[in-house]
Amino acid sequence: MVALSTGWHNKGSRCHKYINIYGNGRSVKAMVVDECDSTMGCNADHDYQPPCDNNIVDASRAVWEALGGLMEIYWSDA
């Protein structure tokens, strides 16, 4: 499972759809389940967390383990 930053989330158009994530010579297919808001933050609606950076994939531990650890990745719609 992954959350995409606001621009990549594309107003929810990728929610509950799969993306392919590539890194370290491996690939994994993961479902987009949320937006990592890169425009808002630091309020009650966002649990007082700062906004996410732009252009990020916030992936579950299982995704990173399948790729062999944290690394620079690229992705595409599945």
C-alpha positions as CSV (number, residue, x, y, z in Angstrom):
1,M,0.0,0.0,0.0
2,V,1.1,3.5,-0.7
3,A,0.1,7.1,-0.3
4,L,1.1,9.5,-3.1
5,S,1.9,13.2,-2.6
6,T,-0.9,15.6,-3.6
7,G,0.1,16.2,-7.2
8,W,0.6,12.6,-8.0
9,H,-2.6,11.6,-6.1
10,N,-4.3,13.8,-8.8
11,K,-7.5,14.7,-6.8
12,G,-8.1,11.0,-5.9
13,S,-8.0,9.7,-9.5
14,R,-5.3,7.1,-8.5
15,C,-7.0,6.1,-5.2
16,H,-7.7,2.3,-5.1
17,K,-5.7,1.8,-8.3
18,Y,-2.3,0.0,-8.6
19,I,1.0,1.5,-9.4
20,N,4.2,-0.3,-10.3
21,I,7.2,0.8,-8.2
22,Y,10.8,0.1,-9.5
23,G,14.1,0.2,-7.6
24,N,17.2,-1.8,-7.0
25,G,16.5,-3.9,-10.2
26,R,13.2,-5.1,-8.7
27,S,9.6,-4.1,-9.0
28,V,6.5,-4.3,-6.9
29,K,2.8,-3.5,-7.6
30,A,1.1,-1.6,-4.8
31,M,-2.3,-0.1,-4.3
32,V,-2.7,3.7,-3.7
33,V,-4.8,4.0,-0.6
34,D,-4.2,7.6,0.5
35,E,-2.9,11.0,-0.2
36,C,0.2,12.4,1.6
37,D,-0.9,16.0,1.6
38,S,1.9,18.2,0.4
39,T,-0.2,21.4,0.6
40,M,-1.7,21.4,4.1
41,G,-0.5,20.3,7.5
42,C,0.2,21.3,11.1
43,N,-3.5,21.3,12.1
44,A,-5.9,19.0,13.8
45,D,-7.2,17.5,10.5
46,H,-3.6,16.4,9.8
47,D,-2.7,15.3,13.3
48,Y,-0.4,18.4,13.6
49,Q,2.0,16.7,11.2
50,P,3.9,18.9,8.7
51,P,3.0,18.7,5.0
52,C,4.6,16.0,3.0
53,D,7.3,16.8,0.5
54,N,6.3,17.1,-3.2
55,N,6.7,14.1,-5.4
56,I,6.9,11.3,-2.9
57,V,5.6,7.8,-2.5
58,D,5.0,7.0,1.1
59,A,5.0,3.2,1.0
60,S,4.3,0.4,3.5
61,R,7.1,-1.6,5.0
62,A,6.1,-4.5,2.8
63,V,6.8,-2.5,-0.4
64,W,10.2,-1.4,0.8
65,E,11.1,-5.0,1.9
66,A,10.1,-6.3,-1.5
67,L,12.4,-3.8,-3.2
68,G,15.3,-4.6,-0.8
69,G,15.2,-1.5,1.5
70,L,14.8,2.2,1.3
71,M,16.1,3.7,-2.0
72,E,15.3,6.1,-4.8
73,I,12.5,4.7,-6.9
74,Y,10.4,5.5,-9.9
75,W,6.9,4.4,-10.6
76,S,4.2,4.1,-13.2
77,D,0.5,3.5,-13.4
78,A,-0.2,-0.2,-13.5
